Amino acid sequence: MASFAPLVPFVKARAGIGEGALGLLLLCLGVGSLVTMFLAGALAARFGCRRVILASGVPLCLCLPLLGTLSDPLALGVTLLVFGGAIGSIDVVMNIQAIIVERESGRAMMSGFHGLFSVGGIAGSVCMTAALGAGASPIDATMGGVAVIIAALACAAPNLLAHASKHRPTVFAVPRGIVLFIGVLCFIAFQAEGAVLDWSGVYLSGTEGMATHYAGLGYVAFTVTMTVGRLTGDRIVERFGGTRVILLGGLCSASGFALTSLVSNWQPALFGFALIGLGCSNIVPVLFTRIGRQTLMPEHIAVSAISTMGYSGILTGPALIGLVAQLSSLSLAFLIMAALQLGVAASGRFTSHRHR
């Protein structure tokens, strides 16, 4: 997924399209992910985690080089649908496996799993950018990415679970009760990530007066603290418990949004984005752990539901922020995000496994 981000300017130039058409193309990636997230849990329950992850890796490896070469907008849209579908499927099924492994191990592991996802995001984007910057063509750079994906799948395959659920496979069930509640919290948590991803650079360069070519530092600060927070998160969860981690994480994230929006200087704003990353880092891992402890719905359906709701937050959050910014200001939009994070902080105790 991270390997594709540096290719976006090349896609835009090859296709000869404007920002509006590019936005529609990128929406195809999100739509593809949502569709397969919806179905992946049932597929994993029927065929097992190993088969679904390996099968999803095939279109991932086929589509990435195509995204480095295609120029026809229609072909790009179809390829992005399939590419997003492969990512969405792997995303859900690897979380199902993570829940099972963590539960059977008897110790906190989820933050570390999500931390390695963040490490992969940094490594993928940095390596692809470095390759392109060194003069490699998009097709050569993407083939390097494919080689890494194949190697990772080959190393992981023997230890992927042949099963995913003891329950009868179910294609769809309406999330309810604690599953719906956790899904809403995931939606809000992922909204924060989408807000920083899409709007931190605009905010720093527009409102805070930072030079445009440095504006990406806001997302860098967010990503670094999120990665560090997740890689150390398992020890923190074991020491303080998931409820306190959600409480303190929500308060930290809310403080970051408030600081960024209320202090009119780019240095405090950068610190604010770092606080948001640190605060958000372990909220979602704890919520996934608690999905594995609830008994209201089979976990393969519950993980599909909360993954879909969470990813919807990434897609819709930036658009809602843009609407608020259009009507008022980005500062007010960030303050609204701060209020939502306070709601997450206050809600952590209601996600305990005692609440079925």
MISE-965307 format. One record per atom (N, C-alpha, C, CB): x, y, z. Coordinates in steps of 0.2 Angstrom, whole numbers, plus 2048, in hexadecimal, padded with zeros to 3 digits. Glycine has a CB too. Example, Ala and Ser with C-alpha at 12.3 -4.5 7.8 and 13.67 -1.06 7.14 Angstrom:
MISE-965307
8427E482783E7EA8278427F08278397EA82D8407F58238447FB8248408008278467FD81D
end
This chain:
MISE-965307
8047FA8008008008008048068007FB80080680980680480E80C80581280D7FE81280C80B8138077FB8178087F581380C7EF8198017F280D80C7F080980F7EA8098177EB80280D7EB8098197F18098207F380E8257EF80A8227FA8148237EE8198277EA8178267E38208257EB8138227E18128217D980C8267D781081A7D88088287DC80282C7DA8048327D57FF82F7E08098367D680B83B7D280C8397CB8118407D48108337CA8118307C480B82E7C081682A7C580682B7C48008297C17FC82F7BE7FB8257C77FC8347C27F883A7C07FC83D7B97F98407C580283D7B98068407B380483B7AD80D8407B58058357AE8048307A87FD8307A68068297AB7F88317AA7F18317A87EF8377A57ED82E7AE7F383D7A77F18437A57EB8467A77F184379D7E98457AE7E38477B17E484C7B67E08407B47DF84F7B87DF8547BD7DE8517C47DA85A7BC7DD8567C97DD8547D07D68507D17DD85A7D57D18537CE7CA8507CF7CA8497CD7C58547CC7CC8487C77CC8417C47D183C7C87CF8417BD7D783F7CA7DB83B7CE7D88397D57E283F7D07D483E7D87D083C7DE7CB8367DD7CC8427E07C88367D77C38317D57C782A7D57BF8327CF7CD82A7D27D18247D17D38217D87D78267CD7D58267DC7D88247E37D28217E77DB8297E67CC8247E57C68217E97C581A7E77C08257E77C78187E17C68117DF7CA80C7E37C88107D87D080E7E67D480A7EA7D08097F17DA80E7EC7CD80F7F37C980E7FA7C380A7F97C78157FC7BF80B7F37B98077F27BB7FF7F27B68097EC7C07FD7EE7C37F67EE7C47F47F57C97F67E97C77F87F97C97F58007C37F48047CD7FA8037BE7F98037B87F88077B47F28057B37FE8067B47F07FF7B07EA7FC7B37E47FF7B07EA7F57B97E37FF7BC7DD8017BD7DD8097C37DC7FE7BD7E280C7BD7E28137B77DF8167BE7E98167B17E18127AB7DF8137AA7D78137A67E280F7AE7D480E7AD7CD80D7B37C98107AD7CC8057B97CC8117BF7C88137BE7C38197C47CC8147BA7C681E7B97C28247B67BB8237B57C58297B17BB81E7AD7B581D7B27B08187A77B78197B67B38147BA7AF8107C07AC8147BE7B380B7C27B08197C77AD81E7C47A78227CA7B28237BE7A88247BA7A38287B979C8247B47A582B7B879D81E7B77978197BE7948177B37998137C37988157C97958127CF7968177CA79980C7CF79A81C7D479B8217D87A181F7D97958207DC7A38247E07A98237E57A981E7E37AB82A7E97A381E7EF7A28197EC7A28127F279B81A7E779F8107E579F8097E37A68077DF79A8087DF7A980B7DC7B08097E27B58087D77B280E7E77B580D7EC7BA80C7F17B88067F17B98137F27B28057F67B07FF7F37B27F97F97A98007EC7B07F97E87B27F27E87B97F17E17AE7F37E77BD7F77E77C47F67EE7C77F47E57C87FC7F37C47F57FA7C67F37FB7C67EC7FF7C27F77F77C17E87F87C17E17F67C77DD7F47BB7DF7F07CA7DE7EE7D07DB7F27D67DD7E77D17DC7F47D67E37F87DB7E67FF7DC7E27FA7DA7ED8027D67E18087D67DD8077D77D580C7CF7DE8017D57D38007D77CC7FE7DE7CA7FA7D27C97FB7E17CF7F87E87CE7FE7ED7CF7F27E97D38027EC7D48077F17D580B7F37CF80C7EF7DB80E7EF7CB8127F17C580D7F47C08157EB7C28077F27C08027F57BB8017FC7BD7FB7F17BB8017FE7C38008057C68068097C47FE8057CD80C8067C38128097C181280A7B98188067C380D8087B580E8087AE80880A7AA8108017AB8028097AD7FC80B7A97FB8127A97F68077AD7F78147A37F681B7A37EE81D7A17FA81E79D7EB81779F7E481879E7E08197A47E181279A7DC81E7A57D881F7AC7D48197AE7D48257AB7D08167A97CC8117AA7CF80B7AC7C780F7A47D58097A97D98037AB7DC8057B27DF8027A67DE80B7B37E180D7BA7DB80C7BF7E38147BA7D580E7BE7D080D7C37CE8067C57CA8117C07CE8027BF7CD7FB7C17D37F77C57CC7F77BA7D97F97C37DF7F77C67DF7F97CE7E57F97C37DD7FF7CF7DD8027D67D77FE7DA7DC8097D67D27FD7D77CC7F97DA7CF7F27DC7C67F87D57D27EE7D87D57E87DA7DB7E87DF7D87E47D37DF7ED7DE7E57EE7E37E27F07E97E97F47E07DD7F57EA7DA7F67F07D67F07F37D57FC7EF7D37EC7EF7D07E67F17D57E17F57CC7E37EC7DB7E07F27E07DC7F57E27DF7FB7E67DB7F07E37E57FC7E67E88027E07E78077E77F08017DA7E98067D57E880B7D47E180D7CE7EA8087D47DC8097D47D580B7D97D38107D47D18057DF7D580E7E57D38127E57D78197EC7D580F7E27DD8197E27E181F7DD7DE8247DF7E881D7D77DB8227D37D88267D57D18297CC7D78237D87CD8247DA7C68267E07C682A7DB7C28207E57CB8297EA7CB82E7E87CD8357F07D082B7E37D18357E17D383C7DD7CD83F7DC7D983C7DA7C983B7D67C383E7DC7BF8417D27C08397E17BE83D7E77B983F7EA7BC8467EC7B883A7EB7C38467EE7C684B7EA7C58527EF7CE84A7E37C68517DF7C58577E07BE85A7D87C78557E07B98557E07B28587E77B185B7DF7AD8527EC7B38587F37B285A7F47B58617F87B58557F17BC8627F27BF8687EE7BC86E7F07C78677E87BA86C7E47B78717E77B08737DD7B586E7E97AC86F7EC7A68717F37A68747ED7A186B7F67AC8737FD7AD8767FC7AF87E8017B28737F67B287F7F57B58867F87BB8887F77AF88B7FB7BF8837FE7C58847FD7CA87F8067C48857FE7D08817FD7D687C8027D68767FD7DD87F7FF7D58708037D586A8017DA8648047CE8677FB7DC8657F77E08607FB7E685E7F07E18617FD7EA8638007F08618077EF85D8027F486780A7EA85F8107E885B80F7E68548147E285E8097E38538077E184C8067E78488017DC84C8027EC84B8007F28478067F68477FA7F684B80B7F684B8117FA84B8157F88458157F98518157F18438197EF83D8157F183781A7E783D80F7F283780B7F583180E7FC8308037F583380E80083581180683581880683281180A83B81C80283582380183282380082B8277FC83681F7FB82881E7FA82181C80081D8197F482081880482081580A81D81B80F81C81080E82181F81082182581482082A81181B82981582782C80A81C83180781782E80781083280081A82880680F82680580882680C80581E80380882481180882481880582B81B80482081D80982F81A80983681C80983A81880383A81B81083A81280383D80E7FE83B80F7F783D8067FF8348107F68328127EF8348197ED82A8117EF83481D7F28368247F083D8247EF8348297F68418217F38488217F184A81D7EB84C81D7F78478187E98488157E284681A7DD84480E7E284081D7DD83E8227D88438287D88378247D984582A7DE84A8307DE85082E7DB84A8327E58528287DB8598257D98598247D185B81F7DC8538257CE8528257C784F81E7C48598257C484D81A7C98498147C78428167C484880F7CD8408127BE83A8137BB8348117C08398107B482E8137BF8298107C48288097C38228147C28298067BD8287FF7BC82E7FB7C08287FD7B58347FE7C08397FA7C38387FB7CB8407FD7C18368017CD8358027D48307FD7D78338097D682A7FD7D38257F87D58277F17D581E7FA7D182B7EF7D182D7E87D08317E67D78317E67CA8357EB7D98397EA7DF8347EA7E583D7F07E182E7EE7E58297ED7EA8267E67EA8247F27E98257E47E48217DD7E38267D87E68207DC7DC82D7D87E58317D37E78317D37EF8397D57E58317D97F28307D97F982A7D67FC8317E07FC8247D77F881E7D47FA81E7CC7FA8187D77F68217CA7F48217C37F38257BF7F98247C17EC82B7C37FA82F7C07FF82C7C08068367C48008287C58088257C580E81F7C080F8227CC80F81C7BF8098167BA8098197B380A8127BB80381F7B28068227AB8078257AA80E8287AB8028277AF81182A7AE8188247AD81D82E7B481A81F7B081C8197B08208157AA81F8157B68208147A781980F7A281780F79C81C8117A081181579981E81579382281279482981C79082381279A82B80F79C83280879F8328147A08368067A082C7FF7A382C7FA79D82E7FD7A68257F479F8317F079A8347EC79782E7EB79E8397EB79182E7E678E8297DF78E82B7E87868297DD7918317D67928337D679A8347D478E8397D079C8367CE7A38387C97A383D7CD7A78327C479F83D7BE79F8417BB7988437B97A483F7B97978497B679184A7AE7918497B678F8527AC7978477A57998457A379783E7A37A084779D79683C79B79583679C79B83279479283579F79A82C7A07A082779A7A48267A379F82179A7AB8277947AF8267977B58227917B282D7937B681C7957BB8187947C281B7927BB81178F7C381E78D7CA8217897C98277897CE81B78A7CE82B7867CF8317867D68337887CA8377807D98357807E08377847E183E7797E38377897E583E78C7E68447887E984A7937EA8447887E68507847E88557877E885C77D7E48557847EB8607877EB86778E7EE8687867E486A7927EA86B7997EC86C79D7EC86679C7E787179B7E886179F7E885B79D7EF85779D7E28567977F18577957F78547997FD85778E7F88547997FD85E79C8028627A380386179B80186A7A77FD8607AE7FD85F7AF8008587B17F68607AB7FE8537AB80084C7AB80784C7A67FD8487A680B8507A68128507AC8158527A08148547AF8128577B581585A7BB8148557B78118617BB80F8517C080E84C7BF8138477C08078497B98148457B78198407BA8208427B081A83F7B98228487BC82884B7C482884B7B982A8527C782384D7CE82284E7D18238477D081C8517CE81F8427D182083B7D08268387CE81A8377CA82A83A7C98318377CF8358397C383383A7D283483F7D78388417DD83783D7D98378497DE83183B7E482F8377E38328307E58288367DD83282D7DB8358277DC83C8277D58338247DA83F82C7DB84782D7E284982C7D88498347E68458307EE8478307F18468297F18448357EF8408267F283E8207F084381A7EF83781E7EA84581A7E784A8147E88518167E08488137E885381C7E785A81E7ED85D8227E185B8217F28598247F785C8287FB8618247FB85782B7FD85F81E8018638197FE86981780385F8137F78698167F386F8147F387381A7EC86D8127F28718207F18758267F88798277EF87182C7FD87582780487882980687D82480987382980587C81D80788181880288681780887D8117FC8858197F788B8187F688F81E7F08888167F488C8247F288F82A7F889182E7EE88B82E7FD88D82E80388E83380989182F80588783680989282980E89582581489282481089C82981488B82481A88782381B88781B81A88082682188681982388681282087F80F82B88681181D87F80981987A80781E87380681787B80082487480482886E80482A86B80A82F87080082986E81082A86B81782386981A82D87081B81D86A81781786981A81686181B81286B81581985D81881885681981B85482081C85281481F85882382185682A81C85582F82685C82C81685882E81085683280F84F83280A85A83080E84C82C80C84582C81284182E80A84382581884382D81E83F82F81E83F83782584382D81D84583A81D84584281784084481B84C84481184084180C83B84380E83484280683D83F81183283C81382B83B81882984081582B83481D82D84182382B84582082984C82883084681C82E84F81A82C85681582785681783385981182685180C82085181081A85180782184B81581984C81981384C81D81285281E81484682081785682381585C81E81386182781C85E81881786181381586681180E86580D81A86681080B85F80E80585E8137FF86080B80485781980185E81F7FC85F8207FB8678257FE85C81E80086B81F7FF8728187FE8758228068758137FE87280C7FE87480A7F78788077FF86F80D7F287680B7EC87A80D7EC88180E7E58768137EE8828157EF8898117F488D81C7F188A80F7F988A80A7FE88D8047FB88E80A8058888017F888A7FA7F588B7FA7F08907F87F18848007EC8918007E78968017EA89D8067E28958047F089D8057F38A47FF7F78A680B7F88A37FC7FB8A17F77FF8A37F07FD8A17F88068A07EF7F889D7E97F589B7E67F98957E47F68A17E27F68917DF7F988B7DA7FF88C7DB7F48877D77FF8927D28048937D680B8947CE8038997DB80A8987DF8108997E38138937E480F89F7E580E88F7E88108897E48148847EB8098857DD8118847D98158807D781C8837D281187F7D781C8897D582388D7DB82888B7D48228947E182688D7E782A88C7E882C8857ED8278907E78278817E98288797E482D8777E88218767DD82C8787D88318767DA8388797D282F8787DC83987F7DE83F8827E484287E7DF83F8897E983E87D7EF8408797ED8438727F483B8797E983F86F7E78418687E38478687E383B8657DE84786C7DA84D86D7DF85486E7D584D8727E48538737E88588747EC85A86E7ED85687A7EE85686A7F28578647EE85B85F7F48518617E785985E7E385D85A7E286485C7DC8598597E18648637DF86B8667E58708657DD86A86D7EB86D8677F18718667F387385F7F786D8697F286F85B7F38718537EE8768517F286A84F7E88768537E387B8517E38818557DC8788517E588185B7E588785F7EB88C85F7E38858667F188885E7F788C85E7F988E8577FD8888627FA8948567FB89684F80389784E7F889D84D80689184D80D89084C80F88984A81289285281388884581488284281887D84781888283B81C88084B82087B85081B87885482587F85481687B85881187885C80D87385880D87D86080B87585280787184E80A86A84C80587584781186B84B81486484A81486085081C86684881586385681585F85C80E85C85D81786386280986085B80285E85B8018588577FD86385980385885180385284C80684C84F80585384580C84D85381084785680B84585C81684A85980884985F8048478657FE84286280184D8697FB84585C7F68418597F883A8587F38448537FE83985580083385380182E85980783384F80483185E80682D8647FF82B86880A8328697FA8308687F482E86B7F08298677F083486B7F08298617EC82485C7F081E85C7EB8278567F681D85D7FA81785C7F781185E80181885E7F58118657F380A8677EB80A8687F680986E7E780F8667E080E8677DD8098637DD8158667DF80985C7DC8048587DE7FD85A7DE8058517E57FB85B7E77F585D7E37F28637EE7F585F7E27F68687DE7F486E7D77F386C7DE7FA8737D47F68687CD7F58657CD7EE8627CA7FB8617D27ED85D7D27E685A7D27E185F7D77E68557D67E28647D77DC8697D07DB86D7DC7DF86F7CD7E086E7C67E08717C17DD86D7C47E68747C27DE8667BD7DA8627BE7D28627BE7DC85A7C57D08637C67C98647C37C686B7CD7C88647C17CB8707BF7C88767B77C88777C27CC87C7B47CC8727AD7CC8737AA7C58707AA7D286F7A47C48727A17BE87079A7BF86C7A07B98767997C586B7927C78687927C58617917CE8687977C585D7987C485679E7C08557987CA85279E7BB8507A47B884E7AA7BD84C7A37B38487B07BB84E7B57C084D7B77C28457BB7BE8507B67BD8417B77BE83A7B27C38377B77B88367AC7C38397A77C88377A87CF83B7A07C68397AA7CE8417AB7D58457B17D88427AC7D384D7B77D58417BD7D883E7BB7DB8377C27D383D7B77D88337B57DB82D7B17E182E7B17D68287AD7E18337A87E78347AC7ED8367A37E58397B07EC83B7B47F283E7B97F48397B77F08457BC7F08357C17F28307BE7F682B7C57EC82D7B87F48297B47F88247B27FF8277AE7F48227B07FF82D7AE8058307B480A8317AA8048377BA8078337C080B8347C280E82E7C58068377C380A8297C580C8227C081181F7C680681D7BA8118217B581681F7B781D8227AE8148217BA81C8287BC82382B7C28268287BE8218327C68228257CC8258217C982881B7D18208207C48258187C28288127BD82E8137BE82280E7B982E8187B48338187B783981D7AE83081B7BB8378217BE83C8267C18438237C383A82A7C684281E7C884781A7C384B8177CE8458167BE8488147B984C8107B58508157B484780C7B384D81B7AF8518207B38578227AD84D8267BA8568237BE85B8267BE8618207C58598277BF85F81A7BF8648157B88688157C086080E7B38658167AC8688167AC86D81C7A68638177AE86B8227AE8708277B38768267B186C82E7B98748237BE8798217BB87E81C7C487681F7B787C8177B48808127AF8858167B087C80D7AB88281A7A688681E7A988A8237A18818217AE8888267B188C82C7B988D82B7AF8898327BC88882E7C488882E7C688182F7C788D8327CD88082D7D087982F7D18798377D787982C7D287F83A7D387F8417CD87C8457D58868447C787E8437C187C8467C08748447BA87F8437C287283E7C186B83C7C58678417C386A8357CB8698427D08658477CD86584E7D78688477CA86B8507C786B8577C18668577C48728587BD8658527B88608527BB8598537B486084B7C185884F7C58518507C78508577CB85184B7C985685A7CB8558617C58538667CE85C8647BF8568647B98548687B884D8677B38588667B884A8617B78438607BC83F8637B78428587C28418647C783D8677C683C86F7CE8408667C38428717C18428787BC83D8797BF84987B7B783C8747B28378757B58308757AD83886F7BA82F8717BD8288717C08278787C382886B7C482C87A7C782B8817C28298867CB8318837BC82C8867B782B88B7B482488A7B283088B7B48218847B081B8837B48158847AE81C87B7BB8158857BF80F8857BC80A88A7C68118877BA80D8907B88088957B28048937B680B89C7AE80688E7A880288C7AA7FD8877A38078897B07FD8857B27F88807B57F18837B77FA87B7B57F188A7B87EC88D7B47E588B7B87ED8957B87E088C7B57D988A7B07D788F7BA7D488A7AF7DB8947A97D98997A37DB8957AA7DC89F7A37E089179D7E288D79C7DF88779D7EA88C7977DA8877967D68817917D987C7947CF883
end
